[in-house]
């Protein structure tokens, strides 16, 4: 996915440098202008995420009007000194989405960006007039997921989406929301594993002004933002135990209070959660509450791993290329041989890994045809190893040729059949070794210690082999 662009227009050089450092740390692209050259940035507005404007600019009102005229729906945030928020002229306040006091805390800035994303996603969803299949693919497994979505979408039952990282669990959650009667209300996602435990309660329920250091104003939580719509709790398996208790209370009573407040808020929110963890195992280890699991697991949907639906890879590749073309105006062409190689790879990172590969190939060879040599070495090696394995099985077939029977193992099965024409034993054994080590690493999600145990060898020995084989 392309990096979101933030535009800053500010004459205060110190604030400009500090703000740019924060924005870059948050992994956004930052482009800054002054009041003297801001017109040069007007062409960038259409593809930008938001515009921040420093107070005290020359012709500030004119700049605000120009930006509103060029991009009426683009959020504008005014940066002002502490205590100056209420002193801004009312005419200018009407032209901006919000006023942020500077310096701003990290959590406040993150909260502002999250709210902007929610509002922009909601506007985008409302603007769509055509209905498309919620998930790309024609396999039996993905068709079953689509069927389950259609079955539960119009109810308010809590849904638990299960699946490995990168399989598209949030896409399933968004599809559920879009198919439901709540589709005209907000869809609000929150990653429970990405927010520090001490901030998660405030993120979910909001806080009152002055409750903790940096709480300069009252702020809505995700429950309040999602009122009438859907709240998506991603990576629910990483939620700390104390928060699990509070979430369970909200699910049971449908009420909550902001942090530091006493007012009770009633909520009408549909809960969809997701995790890549084995929740039942977490319950056994006292890492997850069983009663909360029962509340969340009313209707489970399991999203298959990409290796379980390789027949969908050509459709996914076409869809991802189209997405990249819409963003970067550049596409790529992928032929049958490359698609075959992509289909032999196990994709431990699932669709996210495939999407990253398509983006990388588009950057490397825009509007060109992709060859096998353009693919990462691990994908090429997997294809070669699987071809070697297929050849090995072919060797074990007689196919009318004279053959010498190989030795038998303890179970009495044949270890191999040497064809009359012979083989390159060194190369053959090398390919088999690469294949088995790669399979062990993929099965163990890259954890070398676990893969070594599966291969019955020392961890240090496996590390050396990985280096030697360049895996």
GUKOL-23233 format. One record per residue (C-alpha): residue number from 1; x, y, z. Coordinates in Angstrom, 1 decimal. Each point is the difference from the previous one (the first is absolute). Layout:
% residues N
<NUM, <X, Y, Z>>
...
***
This chain:
% residues 471
<1, <0.0, 0.0, 0.0>>
<2, <1.3, 3.5, -0.9>>
<3, <1.2, 2.2, 2.8>>
<4, <-2.6, 2.6, 1.0>>
<5, <1.1, 3.6, -0.7>>
<6, <-0.3, 2.8, 2.5>>
<7, <0.4, 3.6, -1.2>>
<8, <1.3, 2.7, 2.5>>
<9, <-0.3, 3.7, -0.7>>
<10, <1.9, 1.9, 2.6>>
<11, <2.4, 3.0, 0.3>>
<12, <1.2, -1.1, 3.4>>
<13, <3.3, -1.8, -0.8>>
<14, <0.4, -1.6, 3.4>>
<15, <-3.6, -1.4, 0.1>>
<16, <0.5, -1.1, -3.6>>
<17, <3.0, -2.1, 0.8>>
<18, <-1.5, -1.5, 3.2>>
<19, <-3.3, -0.8, -1.7>>
<20, <1.8, -1.6, -3.0>>
<21, <2.1, -2.2, 2.4>>
<22, <-3.2, -1.3, 1.7>>
<23, <-1.8, -0.6, -3.3>>
<24, <3.0, -1.9, -1.5>>
<25, <0.2, -2.1, 3.3>>
<26, <-3.7, -0.9, -0.5>>
<27, <1.0, -1.2, -3.6>>
<28, <-2.0, 2.6, -1.9>>
<29, <1.5, 2.0, -2.9>>
<30, <0.3, 3.7, 0.9>>
<31, <0.2, 2.9, -2.5>>
<32, <0.3, 3.5, 1.4>>
<33, <-0.5, 3.5, -1.5>>
<34, <0.0, 3.5, 1.3>>
<35, <-2.7, 2.7, -0.5>>
<36, <2.2, 1.4, -2.8>>
<37, <0.1, -3.2, -2.1>>
<38, <-3.1, -1.9, 1.2>>
<39, <-1.6, 0.2, -3.5>>
<40, <2.6, -2.5, -1.2>>
<41, <-1.7, -2.6, 2.2>>
<42, <-3.5, 0.4, -1.4>>
<43, <0.6, -2.7, -2.6>>
<44, <0.9, -2.5, 2.8>>
<45, <-3.3, 0.5, 1.9>>
<46, <-2.0, -2.6, -2.0>>
<47, <2.3, -2.9, 1.1>>
<48, <0.6, 1.2, 3.6>>
<49, <-1.3, -1.3, 3.3>>
<50, <-0.2, 3.4, 1.9>>
<51, <1.3, 3.5, 0.1>>
<52, <1.4, 1.6, 3.1>>
<53, <0.4, 3.8, 0.1>>
<54, <2.0, 1.9, 2.6>>
<55, <-1.7, 3.0, 1.6>>
<56, <1.4, 3.5, -0.6>>
<57, <0.5, -0.4, -3.7>>
<58, <-0.1, 3.0, -2.3>>
<59, <-3.3, 0.0, -1.8>>
<60, <-1.2, -3.0, 2.0>>
<61, <-3.7, 0.5, -0.9>>
<62, <0.9, 0.1, -3.7>>
<63, <2.0, -3.2, 0.3>>
<64, <-2.9, -1.8, 1.7>>
<65, <-2.5, 1.1, -2.6>>
<66, <2.4, -1.1, -2.9>>
<67, <0.4, -3.5, 1.5>>
<68, <-3.8, -0.3, 0.6>>
<69, <-0.6, 1.0, -3.5>>
<70, <2.5, -2.4, -1.5>>
<71, <-0.9, -3.0, 2.2>>
<72, <-3.2, 0.5, 1.8>>
<73, <0.0, -3.4, 1.8>>
<74, <3.6, 0.0, 1.1>>
<75, <0.4, 0.3, 3.8>>
<76, <1.7, 3.2, 1.2>>
<77, <1.5, 0.2, 3.4>>
<78, <1.2, 3.3, 1.5>>
<79, <3.1, -0.1, 2.2>>
<80, <0.0, 2.7, 2.7>>
<81, <2.0, 0.8, 3.1>>
<82, <-1.1, -1.2, 3.4>>
<83, <-3.1, 1.9, 1.2>>
<84, <-0.7, 1.5, -3.4>>
<85, <-2.6, -2.4, -1.3>>
<86, <-3.0, 2.1, 1.1>>
<87, <1.5, 3.3, -1.2>>
<88, <-0.2, -0.9, -3.8>>
<89, <-2.5, 2.0, -2.0>>
<90, <-3.3, -1.8, -0.4>>
<91, <0.1, 0.3, -3.8>>
<92, <3.3, -1.9, -0.1>>
<93, <-1.2, -2.6, 2.6>>
<94, <-2.8, -0.9, -2.5>>
<95, <2.5, -0.7, -2.7>>
<96, <2.0, -2.6, 1.9>>
<97, <-1.0, -3.4, 1.3>>
<98, <1.8, 0.4, 3.3>>
<99, <2.5, 2.2, 1.9>>
<100, <3.0, -1.7, 1.6>>
<101, <2.1, 1.7, 2.7>>
<102, <3.8, -0.3, -0.5>>
<103, <2.1, -1.7, 1.2>>
<104, <-2.4, -3.0, -0.2>>
<105, <0.5, -3.4, 1.7>>
<106, <0.6, -3.2, -1.9>>
<107, <-3.2, -1.6, 1.2>>
<108, <-2.1, 3.1, -1.0>>
<109, <1.5, 0.1, -3.5>>
<110, <-0.5, -3.7, -0.4>>
<111, <-3.6, 0.4, 1.1>>
<112, <-0.5, 2.9, -2.5>>
<113, <1.3, -2.1, -2.8>>
<114, <-2.2, -3.0, 1.0>>
<115, <-3.1, 2.2, 0.0>>
<116, <0.9, 1.4, -3.4>>
<117, <0.4, -3.5, -1.4>>
<118, <-3.3, -1.1, 1.5>>
<119, <-1.9, 3.0, -1.5>>
<120, <1.7, -0.3, -3.4>>
<121, <-0.7, -3.8, -0.2>>
<122, <-3.6, 0.6, 1.0>>
<123, <-0.4, 2.7, -2.8>>
<124, <1.7, -2.4, -2.5>>
<125, <-2.4, -2.8, 0.9>>
<126, <-3.0, 2.2, -0.2>>
<127, <1.1, 1.3, -3.5>>
<128, <0.1, -3.6, -1.4>>
<129, <-3.0, -0.8, -2.2>>
<130, <1.0, -3.3, -1.5>>
<131, <0.0, -3.2, 2.0>>
<132, <2.8, -2.5, -0.5>>
<133, <0.8, -3.4, 1.4>>
<134, <1.5, 0.7, 3.5>>
<135, <3.0, -2.2, -0.5>>
<136, <2.1, -0.8, -3.0>>
<137, <0.1, -3.7, -1.0>>
<138, <-2.0, -2.9, -1.4>>
<139, <1.3, -2.9, 2.1>>
<140, <-2.3, -2.1, 2.2>>
<141, <1.5, 1.3, 3.2>>
<142, <-0.4, 3.7, -0.9>>
<143, <-3.5, -0.6, -1.3>>
<144, <-0.9, -1.5, 3.4>>
<145, <1.3, 3.1, 1.7>>
<146, <-2.1, 2.2, -2.2>>
<147, <-3.0, -2.2, 0.7>>
<148, <0.5, 0.3, 3.8>>
<149, <0.3, 3.8, -0.4>>
<150, <-3.4, 0.1, -1.8>>
<151, <-1.5, -2.2, 2.7>>
<152, <1.0, 2.2, 3.0>>
<153, <0.3, 3.5, -1.4>>
<154, <-3.5, 1.2, 0.7>>
<155, <-0.1, -1.2, 3.6>>
<156, <1.7, 1.7, 2.9>>
<157, <1.8, -3.1, 1.1>>
<158, <3.6, 0.4, 1.1>>
<159, <2.4, -1.6, -2.5>>
<160, <3.4, -1.4, 0.7>>
<161, <2.3, -0.1, -3.1>>
<162, <2.8, -2.6, 0.2>>
<163, <3.0, -0.4, -2.2>>
<164, <3.7, 0.5, -0.5>>
<165, <1.5, 3.5, -0.3>>
<166, <-0.4, 1.5, -3.4>>
<167, <-3.0, -2.1, -1.1>>
<168, <-2.3, 3.0, -0.2>>
<169, <-2.0, -0.2, 3.2>>
<170, <-0.7, 3.8, -0.1>>
<171, <-1.4, -0.4, -3.5>>
<172, <-2.4, -2.6, 1.3>>
<173, <-1.0, 2.4, 2.8>>
<174, <-0.6, 2.9, -2.4>>
<175, <-2.0, -2.3, -2.3>>
<176, <-2.2, -0.9, 3.0>>
<177, <-0.5, 3.6, 0.7>>
<178, <-0.8, 0.9, -3.6>>
<179, <-2.5, -2.9, -0.3>>
<180, <-1.8, 1.0, 3.2>>
<181, <-2.7, 2.5, 0.8>>
<182, <2.7, 2.1, 1.8>>
<183, <1.8, 0.7, -3.3>>
<184, <-0.9, 3.7, 0.1>>
<185, <1.6, 0.4, 3.4>>
<186, <3.7, 0.1, 0.9>>
<187, <2.3, -3.1, -0.2>>
<188, <2.6, 0.6, 2.7>>
<189, <3.1, -2.3, 0.2>>
<190, <2.5, -0.2, 2.9>>
<191, <3.0, -2.3, 0.3>>
<192, <0.0, -1.2, 3.6>>
<193, <3.6, -1.2, -0.2>>
<194, <1.4, 3.2, -1.5>>
<195, <-1.1, 2.4, 2.9>>
<196, <1.9, 0.0, 3.4>>
<197, <-2.1, -1.6, 2.7>>
<198, <-0.1, 3.3, 2.0>>
<199, <-1.5, 1.9, -3.0>>
<200, <-2.4, -2.7, -1.2>>
<201, <-2.8, 0.9, 2.4>>
<202, <0.1, 3.6, -1.1>>
<203, <0.0, -1.0, -3.6>>
<204, <-3.1, -2.2, 0.4>>
<205, <-2.1, 2.1, 2.4>>
<206, <1.5, 3.5, -0.3>>
<207, <1.1, 2.3, 2.8>>
<208, <-0.9, 3.2, 1.8>>
<209, <2.1, 3.2, -0.1>>
<210, <2.8, 0.0, 2.6>>
<211, <-0.3, -3.7, 0.9>>
<212, <3.7, -0.6, -0.7>>
<213, <3.0, 2.0, -1.2>>
<214, <-0.6, 1.1, -3.6>>
<215, <-3.8, -0.3, 0.2>>
<216, <-0.6, 3.6, -1.1>>
<217, <-3.5, -0.6, -1.1>>
<218, <-2.8, -2.6, 0.3>>
<219, <0.2, -2.6, -2.7>>
<220, <-2.3, -2.6, -1.5>>
<221, <1.0, -3.7, 0.2>>
<222, <-0.5, -2.5, -2.8>>
<223, <-3.3, -1.2, 1.4>>
<224, <-1.4, 3.5, -0.2>>
<225, <1.4, 0.5, -3.5>>
<226, <-1.6, -3.3, -1.2>>
<227, <-3.5, 0.9, 1.5>>
<228, <-2.6, -1.7, -2.2>>
<229, <2.6, -1.7, -2.1>>
<230, <2.7, -2.7, 0.4>>
<231, <3.0, -0.2, 2.3>>
<232, <2.7, -2.3, -1.2>>
<233, <2.4, -1.3, 2.7>>
<234, <3.0, -1.3, -1.9>>
<235, <2.4, -2.3, 1.8>>
<236, <-2.3, -0.5, 2.9>>
<237, <2.2, -2.8, 1.2>>
<238, <2.7, 2.6, 1.0>>
<239, <-2.4, 2.0, 2.2>>
<240, <1.3, 0.3, 3.6>>
<241, <-2.1, -1.9, 2.7>>
<242, <-1.1, 3.1, 1.9>>
<243, <-1.5, 1.4, -3.3>>
<244, <-1.7, -3.3, -0.7>>
<245, <-2.0, 0.4, 3.2>>
<246, <-1.1, 3.6, -1.0>>
<247, <-0.8, -1.1, -3.5>>
<248, <-2.1, -2.9, 1.3>>
<249, <-2.0, 2.4, 2.2>>
<250, <-0.8, 2.2, -3.1>>
<251, <-1.1, -3.0, -2.0>>
<252, <-2.3, -1.1, 2.8>>
<253, <-1.5, 3.3, 1.0>>
<254, <0.5, 2.1, -3.1>>
<255, <1.2, 3.0, 2.1>>
<256, <3.4, 1.5, 0.8>>
<257, <1.7, 3.1, 1.5>>
<258, <2.8, 2.1, -1.3>>
<259, <3.3, -0.2, 1.9>>
<260, <-0.2, 2.6, 2.8>>
<261, <-3.7, 0.5, -0.5>>
<262, <-3.2, -1.1, 1.8>>
<263, <-2.5, 0.5, -2.7>>
<264, <-1.4, -3.3, -1.4>>
<265, <-0.2, -0.4, -3.7>>
<266, <-2.3, -2.5, -1.7>>
<267, <1.3, -1.5, -3.2>>
<268, <-1.6, -1.5, -3.0>>
<269, <3.0, -1.6, -1.7>>
<270, <0.5, -3.3, -1.7>>
<271, <3.2, -1.8, 1.1>>
<272, <2.2, -1.9, -2.5>>
<273, <3.3, -1.3, 1.3>>
<274, <2.9, -1.8, -1.6>>
<275, <3.1, -1.9, 1.0>>
<276, <2.8, -2.1, -1.4>>
<277, <0.6, -1.7, 3.4>>
<278, <-1.5, -3.3, 1.3>>
<279, <-2.4, 1.5, 2.6>>
<280, <-0.9, -3.3, 1.5>>
<281, <3.7, -0.6, 0.7>>
<282, <0.3, 3.5, 1.5>>
<283, <-3.0, -0.8, 2.3>>
<284, <1.8, -3.1, 1.2>>
<285, <3.1, 2.1, 0.8>>
<286, <-2.2, 2.6, 1.8>>
<287, <0.9, 2.7, -2.6>>
<288, <-3.6, 0.4, -1.2>>
<289, <-3.4, 0.0, 1.8>>
<290, <-2.2, -2.9, -0.8>>
<291, <-3.2, 2.0, 0.6>>
<292, <1.2, 2.7, -2.4>>
<293, <0.8, -2.6, -2.6>>
<294, <-3.5, -1.3, 0.2>>
<295, <-1.4, 3.5, -0.5>>
<296, <2.2, 0.6, -3.1>>
<297, <-0.3, -3.4, -1.6>>
<298, <-3.7, 0.0, -0.7>>
<299, <0.7, -0.4, -3.8>>
<300, <3.5, -1.0, -0.9>>
<301, <1.4, 0.5, -3.5>>
<302, <3.3, -1.6, -0.9>>
<303, <1.9, 1.7, -2.9>>
<304, <2.2, -2.6, -1.9>>
<305, <3.7, 0.5, -0.5>>
<306, <1.1, 0.8, -3.5>>
<307, <1.9, -3.3, -0.4>>
<308, <-3.4, -1.7, 0.5>>
<309, <-1.6, 1.8, -2.9>>
<310, <2.8, 0.3, -2.6>>
<311, <-2.6, -0.1, -2.8>>
<312, <-1.0, 3.5, 1.0>>
<313, <3.5, 1.4, -0.5>>
<314, <-0.5, 1.0, -3.7>>
<315, <-3.2, 2.0, 1.0>>
<316, <1.8, 1.6, 3.0>>
<317, <2.9, 1.0, -2.2>>
<318, <-2.2, 1.6, -2.5>>
<319, <-1.9, 1.9, 2.7>>
<320, <3.2, 1.1, 1.7>>
<321, <1.5, 1.2, -3.3>>
<322, <-3.2, 2.0, -0.6>>
<323, <0.2, 1.6, 3.4>>
<324, <3.6, 1.0, -0.5>>
<325, <-0.8, 1.4, -3.4>>
<326, <-2.8, 2.1, 1.5>>
<327, <2.5, 1.4, 2.6>>
<328, <3.2, 0.4, -2.0>>
<329, <-1.3, 0.1, -3.6>>
<330, <2.5, -2.9, -0.7>>
<331, <-0.8, -3.6, -0.5>>
<332, <1.9, -3.2, -0.8>>
<333, <-0.6, -3.1, -2.1>>
<334, <0.3, -3.5, 1.5>>
<335, <0.1, -3.1, -2.2>>
<336, <-0.9, -3.6, 0.6>>
<337, <3.6, -1.1, 1.0>>
<338, <0.2, 2.7, 2.7>>
<339, <-3.5, -0.8, 1.2>>
<340, <1.0, -3.7, 0.2>>
<341, <3.0, 1.0, 2.2>>
<342, <-2.3, 2.1, 2.2>>
<343, <-2.3, -2.9, 0.4>>
<344, <2.8, -2.4, 1.2>>
<345, <1.0, 2.4, 2.8>>
<346, <-1.5, -0.6, 3.5>>
<347, <-0.6, 3.8, 0.8>>
<348, <0.6, 0.0, 3.8>>
<349, <-1.0, 3.7, -0.1>>
<350, <-3.2, -0.8, -2.0>>
<351, <-1.7, 2.7, -2.1>>
<352, <1.9, 2.8, 1.7>>
<353, <3.3, -1.6, -1.2>>
<354, <-1.4, -0.4, -3.5>>
<355, <-1.2, 3.7, 0.0>>
<356, <3.5, 1.2, 1.1>>
<357, <1.6, -2.1, -2.8>>
<358, <-2.3, 1.5, -2.6>>
<359, <0.7, 3.5, 1.3>>
<360, <3.8, -0.6, -0.1>>
<361, <-0.2, -1.4, -3.6>>
<362, <-2.0, 3.0, -1.1>>
<363, <2.7, 2.3, 1.4>>
<364, <2.8, -2.0, -1.6>>
<365, <-1.5, -0.6, -3.4>>
<366, <-2.9, 2.5, -0.6>>
<367, <-2.1, -0.9, -3.0>>
<368, <2.2, -2.9, -0.9>>
<369, <-0.3, -3.8, -0.2>>
<370, <1.3, -1.9, 3.1>>
<371, <2.4, -2.9, -0.5>>
<372, <0.9, -2.8, 2.4>>
<373, <3.4, 1.7, 0.6>>
<374, <-2.0, 3.0, 1.5>>
<375, <-1.5, -2.1, 2.7>>
<376, <1.7, -0.3, 3.5>>
<377, <2.5, -2.8, 0.3>>
<378, <-2.1, -1.8, 2.6>>
<379, <-2.9, -0.4, -2.5>>
<380, <2.3, -1.2, -2.8>>
<381, <1.7, -2.5, 2.4>>
<382, <-3.4, -1.3, 1.1>>
<383, <-1.0, -0.6, -3.6>>
<384, <3.3, -1.7, -0.8>>
<385, <-0.2, -2.1, 3.1>>
<386, <-3.6, -1.1, -0.7>>
<387, <1.0, -0.8, -3.6>>
<388, <2.9, -2.1, 1.4>>
<389, <-2.4, -1.8, 2.3>>
<390, <-2.3, -0.7, -3.0>>
<391, <2.9, -1.4, -1.9>>
<392, <0.9, -2.1, 2.9>>
<393, <-3.4, -1.6, 0.0>>
<394, <0.3, -0.5, -3.7>>
<395, <3.2, -1.9, 0.6>>
<396, <-2.0, -2.3, 2.2>>
<397, <-2.3, -1.0, -2.8>>
<398, <1.2, -2.6, -2.4>>
<399, <-1.4, 1.5, -3.2>>
<400, <1.3, -2.8, -2.1>>
<401, <3.7, 0.6, 0.8>>
<402, <2.5, -2.4, 1.6>>
<403, <0.6, 1.1, 3.6>>
<404, <2.0, -1.1, 2.9>>
<405, <-2.1, -0.3, 3.2>>
<406, <1.3, 2.1, 2.9>>
<407, <0.4, -1.1, 3.6>>
<408, <-3.0, -0.2, 2.2>>
<409, <-0.7, 1.9, 3.2>>
<410, <-1.2, -1.5, 3.3>>
<411, <-3.6, 0.0, -1.1>>
<412, <1.0, -1.9, -3.1>>
<413, <-0.8, 2.9, -2.5>>
<414, <2.4, 0.7, -2.8>>
<415, <2.4, 3.0, 0.5>>
<416, <0.4, 0.6, -3.7>>
<417, <0.3, -1.4, -3.5>>
<418, <3.1, 0.8, -2.0>>
<419, <-0.9, 0.5, -3.6>>
<420, <2.0, -1.6, -2.7>>
<421, <1.3, 3.3, -1.3>>
<422, <1.2, 1.0, 3.5>>
<423, <-0.2, 3.3, 2.0>>
<424, <2.2, 2.8, 1.3>>
<425, <-0.1, -1.3, 3.6>>
<426, <1.7, 3.0, 1.6>>
<427, <-2.4, 2.5, -1.7>>
<428, <-3.0, -2.2, 0.8>>
<429, <0.8, -0.4, 3.7>>
<430, <0.7, 3.8, 0.2>>
<431, <-3.5, 0.8, -1.4>>
<432, <-1.6, -2.5, 2.4>>
<433, <1.8, 1.5, 3.0>>
<434, <-1.0, 3.6, -1.0>>
<435, <-3.6, -1.2, -0.4>>
<436, <-0.2, -1.7, 3.4>>
<437, <1.6, 2.8, 1.9>>
<438, <-2.2, 2.6, -1.8>>
<439, <-3.1, -2.0, 0.9>>
<440, <1.0, -0.3, 3.6>>
<441, <0.6, 3.7, 0.3>>
<442, <-3.3, 0.8, -1.7>>
<443, <-1.9, -2.5, 2.3>>
<444, <1.6, 1.7, 3.0>>
<445, <-0.6, 3.5, -1.3>>
<446, <3.7, 0.7, -0.2>>
<447, <0.9, -1.0, 3.6>>
<448, <3.4, -1.7, -0.5>>
<449, <-0.1, -1.8, 3.4>>
<450, <-3.3, -1.7, -0.8>>
<451, <1.1, -0.9, -3.6>>
<452, <3.2, -1.5, 1.4>>
<453, <-2.0, -2.2, 2.4>>
<454, <-2.3, -1.1, -2.9>>
<455, <3.1, -0.9, -2.0>>
<456, <1.6, -1.7, 3.0>>
<457, <3.2, 2.1, -0.1>>
<458, <1.7, 2.6, 2.2>>
<459, <-1.1, 3.6, -0.4>>
<460, <3.5, 1.2, -0.7>>
<461, <0.4, -2.6, -2.7>>
<462, <-3.2, 1.1, -1.7>>
<463, <1.1, 3.6, 0.2>>
<464, <3.2, -0.8, -1.8>>
<465, <-1.8, -2.0, -2.7>>
<466, <-2.4, 2.9, -0.5>>
<467, <2.9, 2.4, -0.5>>
<468, <1.8, -2.5, -2.3>>
<469, <-3.1, -0.7, -2.1>>
<470, <-0.9, 3.8, 0.0>>
<471, <-3.6, -0.7, 1.1>>
***
